């Protein structure tokens, strides 16, 4: 059975490189090459290929929300009205742009989405719920 069209063919070296970059996106090329058992020039080409193929969508900093004064995190369950269900993708895109939203999860069951949000106060959390409603 062949993989679905959206699954990239990855070999063992690709998987080693991706795992290392997931652990630390700032791992130097020479160290990545050592971990994968390949030459640094080969490693550079492999990582470039993984970026071009979309396997690596970006490298980012994982910032502690508390450092930003966002000491309260919550999960908000969202159900869209039946007539709004055609706009599921639009809703997710719009809410993901909100500065207080950390993650958007599409779920099954009685809710459509779970929103992972962060704020600095319980008043801020109430404001978020009101804004999303």
N, C-alpha and C positions, 0 to 999 in steps of 0.2 A: 504494500500500500504506500503510495507516495504522500509526502507531507502537503498540507494545504498550501495554496499559492502564496499566502502572506508569511509563511515560515521560511526564513532564510536557511540555505544549506550552510551549516557550520561544522567545521572539523574540530578535532581535539585541540589544536593550537588556538583556533578562534575562541573556543570556550575557555581556555586557560587565560587568554588575554582579557576577555570580557569579565571573568571572575576577578582577576587582579584589579582591573579598573573599577569594578563595583566596590571593592574593598577600599581603594584609594585612587581616586581619579587623577591624582597628581604624581603617580608612580612614574619615575623617569623611564625613558625608552630603554636604556641599558638594563635596568632592573626587570622591566617587562620581558625583554629578550632573554635574560638569564632564566626567569621563571618558566618561560615557554620552551627553552632549549633551542632557540634560533638566533641567527645573527641580528645585530641591531638594525641593519639596513632592511632586512626582511621583516622585522618587527614593525618598523616605521610604515612600510608598505601595507602590512596586514591591518594595522590600526587605521590607516587612511582608508583602506577598502571597507572596513567595518563601518566607518563614518559615512562613506559614500552610499553604502547599501542600506543605511538607516538603522543598523544594529546599535550604534552609539548615537543617541539622539542629542546628547549634550553632556557637558561636564559642569557641575554646579557645586556651590558651597551649601552644606547642610547647616543652616544657622539656627541656633537655639532660640526659640520664640521668646523665652523669658528675658534674654539679653535685650530684646526689642521692647520689653515692657508688656509682652503678651503672655501673662502668667496663667490665663484660663484657656483651656482647649476643650472643645466639645464636638460631639458627633450629632448632627441634625438630620433627622429622617424627613425626606420630602416625598410627598405624593402629588403628582400633577392631576388636574381634573381630566376627565375622559376626553373632553374636547381639545385639551392642550397636548395630548399625547403625541400628536404629529410633530410637535416641536421639542421632543426630547433632546435631540442633538443641539438645537439652538439654546435651550435652557442650560445645558451643561457648559456650552461655550461661554455664555453670558455670565453665569455664576462663577466660573473658573477665573474670570477677570477681576472679581472682587478682591480687594486687598486683604481681607480677613479670611479668605478661603485658602486652606493649605492643600487640600485634596478633594477631588470629586469622584465618588464611586457609584457606578451604575449597578443596581442590585435587583434581584428577583424577589418576589413575594409581595407583600402589601405596600411596600414603598418602591419608588422609582430610583431614588438617589439617597446616598448618605454623604453629607458634607462634613468634612473635617475643618473646623474653624478655630481661630485663635483671636483672643481679645485681652484687654487689660483689666476688665472689670465685669461684674455681673450685669451692670447697666449696659455695658458694651455688648454683652451677649444678648440681652433683650433687644437692643437696637438691631443686631444682626438678624434675629428671628423675624422682627418686624419688616426689615428690608427685604428679606427673602419671600415673605408671605405675599 
